[in-house]
Amino acid sequence: MISREEVSELCEILEVLIERFKHLHGSCLYMSSLLAACINDHTDMNAEVVTGSLKVADKTVFSDTPILPVLNNAKGNVFDIWDGHSWVQVSGLILDPSIFRTI
């Protein structure tokens, strides 16, 4: 179970990340990776980056394409090939720092 103090700490990290991150294509993967690294480096919590589909009102915004084969075979920009979405999971909580930039 995650404590109120840990949730507050996560909110502070999220706030700093969102304030300082530029708007750019594919920001979900960059922001999620950076968020997970900050959480893992600066707290005792374990953050994991998750990839998958994003659907809003039964409309697919991003389709679930496994990212590992894309990363292994990409010769250029991963986002020219991969059309998924990413977010962070911490103790059952979903943290999606790019959600309002992606929808």
ZIGIVEN-V481009 format. One record per run of one state. SS is the DSSP state (alpha for helix, beta for strand, coil for the rest). FROM is the first residue (numbers start at 1). TO is the last residue. If there is no record, write none. Layout:
SS:FROM:TO  SS:FROM:TO
This chain:
coil:1:3  alpha:4:20  coil:21:26  alpha:27:42  coil:43:46  beta:47:52  coil:53:53  beta:54:56  coil:57:58  beta:59:62  coil:63:66  alpha:67:73  coil:74:77  alpha:78:80  coil:81:84  beta:85:90  coil:91:92  beta:93:95  coil:96:98  alpha:99:102  coil:103:103
